[in-house]
Amino acid sequence: RHRHKEKWAATAPRIPSTRLALHHFDTSYSLHLGALWPSVRAGLLCEQKYGALLNNFAAADHVPEELELLNATDFISEALQKVQQWQRGAAVGEVATGCQEGPGEGRTGMQAEMVAQAERSPPLCMSISSKIKCYTFPRGDITRFRPARPDGLGLLDYYLMDAASLLPVLALDVQPDDFVLDLCAAPGGKTLALLQTGFCGHLAANDVSVSRTKRLYQILQSYVPKEVRDTVSVTSYDGRDWDQVKGGTFHKVLVDVPCTTDRHSAMEEDNNIFHKRRTKERQMLPMLQLQLLMAGILAARPGGAVVYSTCSLSPLQNECVVERALDVARAHFNISLHLEDLSHFRTLFQDTFSFFSECRLGELVLPHLTANFGPMYFCKLRRE
């Protein structure tokens, strides 16, 4: 009996994976984020905030009113309304803060930036799908949403997810009849959001994990009617080989790669990539991410767009992967990629999310105690 106990003690992890993850984050993110790291760390260790993605396929006309009575708002339409207001204001030279003030007086920094954005790019709103509706509670409000309910046909009325996860989908800017590839689709939140646009001519949802693909099937079954499900092909290929299956065919490609899933790693022991047995797997993540991003680039047709995203704060998994992909595409495949400016997302959605203003490429949502979404990194490339 004594020997058995000794063996058990020898094989048990001595340091919890969550503590290893936090030690790693403290070492690297304190350098990357500087003075912001303590508040981001606090956000990571507190309960995550969710958004309710409305299901346009369900008969749930009463849901928006129900959520608004709880003081939740659709953060996407709210942002678009603000931009339209400021575009009108910019066009007629008005300032919403008072008729008596001069052109710049009384404007907040956000308002001034909104006007500047409106003047620089009048079609700002056109790149954001107003068909995607996601309700969130205001900053500082930690009310929880009730569980989703089925309509008369059994379709659930909304999907609870980190609202920041919608930003890569919005950045993809799906247009009518686009062929869309979601290369790492499971568990299915972003796939569902892509379908909510109503624009996918065909959607290929792929994930290498068969068990996670089953979860994706469940999401589609619970939220999407059969005639729409029939436009989705679900596969379980290794995403790195996708270009060998269907290269150069998609208008839009979403590459939401496996990463250190920082919030999960800091909070949950189960399936934690910082477990000592997964050290090699974790060290190889940037290479896997690069391979997946390259497969996504090769799957896009010329003129097509690729959005790369992670739920990590790590520049090694974010900007560095994008920079390397730009080099590899040019050197090995003679493909030129244009890096699209997504800074208007910061302006549009700063009331809902806390953005990292010093992100070199793309945009990064930081966890924050008053707006505890993310982390979510996203970057958009256009194949020329």
C-alpha positions in Angstrom: 0.0 0.0 0.0 2.8 2.4 0.9 4.6 1.7 -2.4 1.4 2.4 -4.3 1.1 5.8 -2.7 4.7 6.7 -3.5 4.1 5.8 -7.2 0.9 7.9 -7.2 2.8 10.9 -5.7 5.6 10.5 -8.3 3.3 10.7 -11.3 1.0 13.5 -10.0 1.8 17.0 -11.4 3.6 18.8 -8.6 2.7 22.3 -9.8 -0.8 23.0 -11.1 -1.0 23.8 -14.8 -2.8 27.0 -14.1 0.0 28.2 -11.9 2.6 27.3 -14.6 0.5 29.3 -17.1 0.2 32.3 -14.8 4.0 32.2 -14.1 4.6 32.2 -17.9 2.1 35.0 -18.5 3.6 37.1 -15.7 7.1 36.7 -17.2 6.2 37.5 -20.8 3.0 39.7 -20.7 4.4 42.0 -18.1 7.0 42.9 -20.6 4.6 43.1 -23.6 1.8 45.0 -21.9 3.8 46.9 -19.3 1.6 48.8 -16.8 -1.6 47.3 -18.3 -0.7 43.8 -17.3 -2.0 43.9 -13.6 -5.5 44.9 -14.7 -5.5 42.4 -17.7 -4.3 39.7 -15.2 -7.1 40.5 -12.9 -9.6 40.3 -15.8 -8.2 36.9 -16.8 -8.7 35.5 -13.3 -12.3 36.8 -13.0 -15.5 35.5 -14.5 -15.7 36.0 -18.2 -18.4 38.3 -19.7 -20.7 36.9 -22.4 -22.7 38.2 -25.3 -26.0 36.8 -26.6 -25.7 36.2 -30.4 -29.3 36.4 -31.7 -30.3 33.5 -33.9 -31.9 35.0 -37.0 -33.3 31.5 -37.9 -35.4 31.2 -34.8 -38.9 32.6 -34.3 -37.8 34.9 -31.5 -39.0 38.4 -32.2 -39.7 38.9 -28.5 -36.1 38.3 -27.5 -34.6 41.8 -28.3 -37.4 43.5 -26.2 -36.8 41.0 -23.4 -33.0 41.7 -23.4 -33.5 45.5 -23.6 -35.7 45.4 -20.5 -32.7 43.9 -18.7 -30.6 46.9 -20.0 -28.7 44.8 -22.6 -28.0 46.4 -26.0 -27.0 45.2 -29.4 -23.4 46.5 -29.4 -23.1 46.2 -33.2 -26.1 48.3 -34.2 -25.4 50.7 -31.4 -21.9 51.3 -32.8 -23.2 51.7 -36.3 -25.8 54.2 -35.2 -23.1 56.3 -33.5 -21.0 56.3 -36.7 -24.0 57.4 -38.8 -24.7 60.2 -36.4 -21.2 61.4 -36.6 -21.0 61.1 -40.3 -24.1 63.2 -40.6 -22.6 65.7 -38.1 -19.3 65.8 -40.1 -21.3 66.3 -43.3 -23.2 69.4 -42.1 -20.4 70.7 -39.8 -22.5 70.2 -36.6 -21.2 69.2 -33.2 -23.6 67.1 -31.2 -22.3 68.5 -27.9 -23.9 71.9 -28.4 -24.8 74.4 -31.1 -22.9 77.2 -29.3 -19.5 75.6 -29.4 -16.9 75.9 -32.1 -15.9 73.0 -34.4 -13.7 71.1 -31.9 -15.0 72.4 -28.5 -16.8 70.0 -26.2 -16.0 66.9 -28.2 -14.7 63.9 -26.3 -11.7 62.1 -27.7 -14.0 59.3 -28.9 -16.3 61.8 -30.7 -13.3 63.5 -32.4 -11.9 60.2 -33.5 -15.3 59.1 -34.8 -15.7 62.3 -36.8 -12.1 61.8 -38.2 -12.9 58.2 -39.1 -16.2 59.3 -40.7 -14.4 62.0 -42.8 -11.6 59.6 -43.8 -13.8 56.7 -44.8 -17.5 57.4 -45.4 -18.3 53.8 -46.2 -17.1 52.8 -42.7 -20.4 51.2 -41.7 -20.7 49.3 -45.0 -18.0 46.8 -43.9 -19.9 45.8 -40.7 -22.8 43.3 -41.1 -25.8 44.7 -39.4 -27.5 41.3 -39.8 -25.3 40.0 -36.9 -26.9 41.0 -33.6 -25.3 40.5 -30.3 -26.6 41.8 -27.0 -24.2 42.7 -24.2 -24.7 44.3 -20.8 -23.0 47.7 -20.2 -19.5 48.1 -18.8 -19.4 47.1 -15.2 -22.7 45.2 -15.3 -22.1 41.5 -14.6 -25.6 40.3 -15.1 -25.8 36.8 -16.5 -28.0 35.9 -19.5 -30.6 33.2 -19.0 -30.0 29.9 -20.8 -31.1 29.8 -24.5 -34.7 28.6 -25.1 -36.1 26.7 -28.2 -38.8 28.2 -30.4 -41.8 26.2 -31.8 -39.5 24.3 -34.2 -36.9 23.6 -31.6 -34.3 26.2 -32.7 -32.6 28.0 -29.8 -33.1 31.8 -29.6 -29.5 32.9 -28.9 -26.0 31.6 -28.5 -23.9 32.7 -25.5 -20.3 33.4 -26.5 -17.5 35.8 -25.8 -18.7 38.9 -27.7 -15.1 39.7 -28.8 -15.2 36.4 -30.8 -17.6 38.1 -33.2 -15.0 40.7 -34.2 -13.0 38.4 -36.6 -16.3 37.4 -38.2 -17.2 41.1 -38.7 -13.7 41.8 -40.0 -14.2 39.1 -42.6 -17.0 41.2 -44.1 -18.9 38.4 -45.9 -20.8 39.5 -49.0 -23.7 37.9 -50.8 -22.9 34.5 -52.4 -19.4 34.4 -51.0 -17.7 31.0 -50.7 -16.5 31.0 -47.1 -14.0 28.6 -45.4 -13.9 28.4 -41.6 -10.6 26.4 -41.3 -10.6 25.6 -37.6 -14.4 25.8 -37.0 -15.2 23.8 -33.8 -16.8 24.3 -31.4 -18.9 26.4 -33.8 -19.6 29.9 -32.4 -17.9 31.7 -35.3 -19.4 29.3 -37.8 -22.9 30.1 -36.5 -22.1 33.9 -36.6 -21.0 33.5 -40.3 -24.4 31.9 -41.1 -26.2 34.7 -39.3 -25.0 37.1 -42.1 -27.3 35.2 -44.5 -24.7 35.8 -47.2 -22.7 32.6 -47.4 -23.2 31.1 -50.8 -21.4 28.0 -49.4 -19.7 27.6 -46.1 -17.0 24.9 -45.5 -16.6 24.3 -41.8 -13.5 22.2 -41.0 -11.8 21.0 -37.8 -9.1 18.4 -37.4 -10.7 17.0 -34.2 -13.5 14.6 -34.9 -14.9 14.9 -31.3 -14.9 18.7 -31.6 -16.6 18.4 -35.0 -19.4 16.5 -33.3 -19.9 19.5 -31.1 -20.1 21.7 -34.3 -22.8 19.4 -35.7 -24.8 19.8 -32.5 -24.6 23.6 -32.7 -25.8 23.5 -36.3 -28.6 21.1 -35.4 -29.7 23.3 -32.4 -29.6 26.7 -34.2 -29.9 26.2 -38.0 -32.8 24.9 -40.1 -32.1 22.0 -42.5 -32.3 24.0 -45.7 -29.4 26.3 -44.4 -27.5 23.4 -42.9 -27.5 21.9 -46.4 -25.3 24.8 -47.6 -22.6 23.9 -45.0 -20.1 21.2 -45.5 -18.5 19.9 -42.3 -15.2 18.1 -42.6 -12.4 16.9 -40.4 -9.2 17.4 -42.5 -5.9 18.5 -41.0 -6.3 22.2 -41.8 -2.6 22.4 -42.8 -3.4 20.3 -45.9 -6.5 22.2 -47.0 -4.8 23.8 -50.0 -4.3 20.3 -51.4 -8.1 19.7 -51.1 -9.5 22.9 -52.4 -6.8 25.6 -53.1 -7.6 29.1 -54.4 -11.4 28.7 -54.3 -12.7 30.8 -51.4 -13.7 34.5 -51.3 -13.3 34.6 -47.5 -11.3 32.5 -45.1 -11.4 32.5 -41.3 -8.3 31.0 -39.6 -9.1 30.9 -35.9 -6.1 28.8 -34.8 -5.5 26.6 -31.8 -3.5 28.7 -29.2 -2.6 28.9 -25.6 -6.3 30.0 -24.8 -5.0 32.3 -22.1 -8.2 32.6 -20.1 -8.8 28.8 -20.0 -5.1 28.2 -19.2 -5.1 30.6 -16.3 -8.4 29.2 -14.8 -8.9 25.5 -15.7 -6.8 22.5 -15.0 -8.7 20.3 -17.4 -7.2 20.1 -20.9 -4.6 22.8 -20.0 -1.9 23.2 -22.6 0.5 24.3 -19.8 0.5 20.7 -18.4 4.0 19.4 -18.3 3.2 16.6 -20.7 2.1 19.2 -23.3 5.3 21.3 -23.2 6.4 20.3 -26.7 2.9 20.8 -28.1 2.8 24.3 -26.6 6.3 25.2 -28.0 5.3 24.1 -31.5 2.1 26.2 -31.5 3.6 29.2 -33.5 4.7 26.7 -36.2 1.3 25.1 -36.3 -0.4 28.5 -36.5 1.9 29.6 -39.3 1.1 26.4 -41.3 -2.6 26.9 -40.8 -2.5 30.5 -41.8 -0.5 29.6 -44.9 -3.1 26.9 -45.8 -5.8 29.6 -45.3 -4.0 32.0 -47.6 -3.5 29.3 -50.3 -7.2 28.4 -50.0 -8.2 32.0 -50.8 -8.7 33.0 -54.4 -6.8 36.1 -55.7 -8.6 39.2 -54.3 -10.0 37.0 -51.4 -9.6 37.9 -47.8 -8.2 35.9 -44.8 -8.8 36.8 -41.2 -6.4 35.3 -38.7 -7.4 35.1 -35.0 -6.4 33.7 -31.6 -7.7 34.0 -28.0 -4.1 34.7 -26.8 -2.3 37.9 -25.7 1.1 36.4 -27.0 2.8 38.4 -29.8 4.6 35.2 -30.7 1.2 33.7 -31.6 -0.2 36.9 -33.0 1.8 39.5 -34.9 4.9 37.3 -35.3 2.9 34.6 -37.0 1.3 37.2 -39.4 4.7 38.7 -40.2 6.2 35.3 -40.9 3.2 34.4 -43.2 3.7 37.6 -45.2 7.4 36.6 -45.8 6.7 32.9 -46.6 3.8 33.8 -49.0 6.1 36.2 -50.9 9.3 34.1 -50.8 7.9 30.6 -51.4 4.6 31.1 -53.2 5.1 34.5 -54.9 1.9 35.7 -53.3 1.5 39.3 -52.4 -0.7 40.1 -49.4 -2.1 43.4 -48.4 -2.5 44.0 -44.6 -5.9 45.7 -44.1 -6.3 48.5 -41.5 -8.8 47.5 -38.9 -8.3 50.5 -36.6 -11.9 51.6 -37.2 -12.9 48.6 -35.1 -11.2 50.3 -32.1 -13.2 53.4 -32.7 -16.5 51.6 -33.4 -16.4 49.3 -30.4 -14.5 51.0 -27.7 -17.6 51.4 -25.6 -17.9 47.6 -25.4 -14.3 46.3 -25.5 -10.9 47.3 -24.1 -8.4 47.4 -27.0 -4.6 47.4 -26.9 -3.6 50.6 -28.6 0.0 49.5 -29.3 -0.7 46.3 -31.3 1.7 46.4 -34.2 -0.4 44.4 -36.7 -4.2 43.8 -36.4 -6.2 44.5 -33.3 -6.2 43.0 -29.8 -9.0 43.0 -27.2 -7.7 42.9 -23.7 -9.7 41.5 -20.7 -10.7 44.2 -18.3 -12.7 44.0 -15.1 -15.4 46.4 -16.4 -15.5 44.8 -19.9 -14.3 41.3 -19.3 -14.2 40.0 -22.9 -11.3 38.5 -24.7 -8.4 38.1 -25.1 -9.1 38.2 -28.9 -6.5 39.0 -31.5 -7.6 39.4 -35.2 -5.8 40.5 -38.3 -7.0 40.8 -41.9 -5.0 40.0 -45.0 -6.1 40.4 -48.7 -4.6 38.2 -51.3 -3.5 40.3 -54.3 
